[in-house]
Amino acid sequence: MSETKNLSEKVEEINAQLRAFGREAVQEIKMMKDGQVIGQIRYGYKPQYVFDAVNSVLLPENWRYEVVSKEIFDNQVVAEVKLLLRIRVNGNDGDEWLCKGSQTGQMQIVKKNVGDAYKGAITGALQKCFSLLSIGSDAYKGLLKNVYFSSNRPPAASSKSQSQQRQNQSSKSQPKKSEDDEMKMDNNELPKIAGIKYQRMNGIVVATGNSFDKKELLKSAGFRWDGSDKHWYKEVSATQ
């Protein structure tokens, strides 16, 4: 009972974070055919914001997923995904993984890119799994349409992105470095992740490459998601 209560409190905290993101985290969901909208327009949370909120509260090491099955058709990929949560069991030495059921997601194949369609299908299935926990409940309660059309947008005082502003502020307070100096990094401070490379500019480390399946590792290493430039970054000291 205490574990259920604890999980409910965490779900409320996750939903509070999603609401705090405001309009930036909400997307319009349309079904298109021959250039025309078919069916009802829906409004939901962007997947990356959901995963960020879940990772922030539950922590990446306390949840995972398993692909139960996948099917590749001519025009789409369908994947069934099972969500598991780590829970503490009183009286036992170790933790256990609780399965919250499985859900199916699907994604259209665009320009024969089966890989991206597969990832999209998994993402869609995971969001449905999260909804079983009432994570992102405002979406299926129909409360996000007003958020989407609200004026609650990030301040746009400058056309520069947030990461550019951080870099410019840092460069004003630091002496100009050569390109070699900028690329010198303490590799022990960064995770070695297959397919991920790092770039350093004025105290900001940017992770480049395919980070879709690596976001949990990057999050646990202290990286944060920049929604403006769509990349993971980490602030480092000038001595690194």
C-alpha positions in Angstrom: 0.0 0.0 0.0 2.8 2.4 0.9 4.5 1.7 -2.4 1.3 2.4 -4.3 0.9 5.7 -2.4 4.5 6.6 -3.2 4.0 5.9 -6.9 0.9 8.0 -7.0 2.8 10.9 -5.4 5.5 10.6 -8.1 2.9 10.5 -10.8 1.5 13.8 -9.5 5.0 15.3 -9.5 5.6 14.2 -13.1 2.3 15.7 -14.2 3.1 18.9 -12.3 6.4 19.2 -14.3 4.6 18.6 -17.6 2.1 21.4 -16.8 5.0 23.7 -15.8 6.5 23.2 -19.3 3.4 25.0 -20.7 2.6 25.4 -24.3 6.1 24.4 -25.4 5.5 20.8 -24.4 2.1 20.5 -26.2 1.7 19.4 -29.8 -1.2 19.2 -32.2 -1.9 15.7 -33.5 -3.5 15.3 -36.9 -4.4 12.4 -39.1 -3.6 13.3 -42.7 -4.7 11.7 -46.0 -4.0 13.1 -49.4 -3.1 16.4 -47.8 -6.4 16.7 -45.9 -7.0 16.4 -42.2 -9.2 13.4 -41.4 -10.8 12.7 -38.1 -10.6 14.8 -35.0 -7.6 17.0 -34.1 -6.1 16.0 -30.8 -3.6 17.6 -28.5 -0.9 15.8 -26.5 2.4 16.1 -24.9 5.6 15.9 -27.0 7.3 12.6 -26.2 10.7 14.2 -25.2 9.0 16.3 -22.5 7.2 13.2 -21.1 10.5 11.3 -20.9 12.3 14.2 -19.4 9.7 14.6 -16.6 9.7 10.8 -16.0 13.5 10.6 -15.8 13.6 13.7 -13.5 11.2 12.1 -11.0 11.6 8.4 -11.3 15.2 8.5 -12.4 16.3 6.6 -15.5 17.5 3.5 -13.6 14.1 2.9 -12.1 12.2 2.3 -15.3 12.8 0.4 -18.5 10.9 -1.1 -21.4 10.9 -4.3 -23.4 9.8 -4.8 -27.0 7.3 -7.7 -26.9 6.8 -7.8 -30.7 7.3 -5.8 -33.9 5.8 -6.0 -37.4 7.0 -4.2 -40.5 4.5 -3.6 -43.2 4.7 -1.8 -46.5 3.8 1.6 -45.1 4.2 1.3 -41.3 5.9 -0.3 -38.3 3.9 -1.7 -35.4 5.6 -2.4 -32.1 4.2 -3.8 -28.8 6.1 -2.5 -25.7 6.0 -3.5 -22.1 6.7 -1.0 -19.4 8.5 -2.0 -16.2 9.1 0.0 -13.0 11.5 -0.8 -10.2 9.8 -1.1 -6.8 11.1 -1.8 -3.3 9.5 -4.8 -1.6 9.4 -4.8 2.2 11.1 -7.8 3.7 13.1 -8.6 0.6 16.8 -7.9 0.1 16.4 -6.7 -3.5 14.1 -4.7 -5.6 11.6 -6.1 -8.1 10.4 -5.0 -11.5 6.6 -4.3 -11.7 5.0 -4.7 -15.2 2.4 -2.1 -15.9 1.1 -3.8 -19.0 1.9 -3.6 -22.6 0.7 -1.2 -25.3 1.0 -1.0 -29.1 2.4 1.9 -31.1 2.6 2.5 -34.8 4.4 4.8 -37.1 4.3 5.5 -40.9 7.4 4.7 -42.9 8.6 7.8 -44.6 11.2 7.7 -47.4 11.8 4.0 -46.6 13.3 4.9 -43.3 12.2 1.9 -41.3 14.6 2.7 -38.4 12.9 6.0 -37.6 9.5 4.5 -38.0 10.5 1.7 -35.5 11.6 4.3 -33.0 8.4 6.3 -33.4 6.3 3.2 -32.9 8.1 2.4 -29.6 7.7 6.0 -28.5 4.0 5.9 -29.2 3.6 2.6 -27.3 5.6 4.0 -24.3 3.4 7.0 -24.0 0.3 4.8 -24.0 2.0 2.7 -21.2 2.6 5.9 -19.2 -1.0 6.8 -19.6 -1.9 3.6 -17.7 -0.2 5.3 -14.7 -2.1 8.5 -15.4 1.1 10.2 -16.5 0.1 13.0 -18.9 -3.5 12.6 -17.9 -4.3 16.2 -19.0 -4.0 15.0 -22.6 -6.7 12.4 -22.5 -8.9 14.6 -20.3 -8.9 17.1 -23.2 -7.3 19.9 -21.2 -4.4 20.6 -23.6 -6.2 22.4 -26.4 -6.5 25.6 -24.3 -2.8 25.2 -23.4 -1.8 24.9 -27.0 -3.7 28.1 -28.0 -2.6 30.0 -24.9 0.0 32.8 -24.8 2.1 30.7 -22.4 5.1 30.6 -24.6 8.8 30.9 -23.8 10.1 34.5 -23.9 11.4 35.5 -27.3 13.3 38.7 -26.4 16.1 37.6 -28.8 16.2 35.4 -31.8 19.2 33.6 -30.3 18.6 30.1 -28.9 19.1 29.4 -25.2 22.3 27.5 -25.8 23.7 30.4 -27.9 22.9 32.8 -25.1 24.7 30.6 -22.6 27.8 30.3 -24.9 27.9 34.1 -25.5 27.6 34.8 -21.8 30.4 32.4 -21.0 32.7 33.7 -23.7 32.4 37.3 -22.3 33.8 36.1 -19.0 36.6 33.8 -20.3 39.6 34.5 -22.5 39.4 33.3 -26.1 40.7 29.8 -26.6 42.0 28.1 -29.6 40.1 25.3 -31.3 42.4 22.7 -29.9 41.9 24.0 -26.4 38.1 23.9 -26.8 38.3 20.3 -27.9 40.5 19.2 -25.0 38.3 17.4 -22.5 38.6 15.1 -19.6 37.2 11.9 -21.1 36.8 10.4 -17.6 34.1 13.0 -16.9 32.0 11.9 -20.0 30.2 8.6 -20.6 31.6 6.5 -23.4 28.4 5.8 -25.5 28.4 4.1 -28.8 27.4 6.5 -31.6 27.7 9.6 -29.4 30.5 12.3 -29.8 31.1 15.4 -27.8 31.8 19.0 -28.7 32.9 21.7 -26.3 32.4 25.4 -26.8 32.9 28.0 -24.1 32.0 25.8 -21.1 29.2 23.9 -22.8 29.6 20.2 -23.9 27.1 19.2 -26.6 26.4 15.5 -27.3 26.1 14.8 -31.0 24.9 11.7 -32.9 21.9 9.5 -32.5 20.8 10.1 -28.9 17.2 8.7 -29.1 18.2 5.4 -27.5 20.9 6.9 -25.3 18.9 9.6 -23.5 18.8 7.7 -20.2 22.6 7.4 -20.2 23.1 11.0 -21.0 20.6 12.1 -18.4 22.3 10.0 -15.7 25.6 11.7 -16.7 24.2 15.1 -16.0 23.2 16.1 -19.5 20.1 18.2 -20.1 17.8 18.5 -23.1 17.8 21.8 -25.0 14.3 22.0 -26.6 15.4 25.0 -28.8 18.3 23.4 -30.6 17.2 19.8 -30.1 20.3 18.4 -28.5 21.7 17.3 -25.1 24.2 19.6 -23.4 26.2 19.8 -20.1 27.8 22.8 -18.5 31.4 22.1 -17.5 34.0 24.1 -15.6 36.7 26.0 -17.4 39.4 23.8 -15.9 38.1 20.6 -17.5 
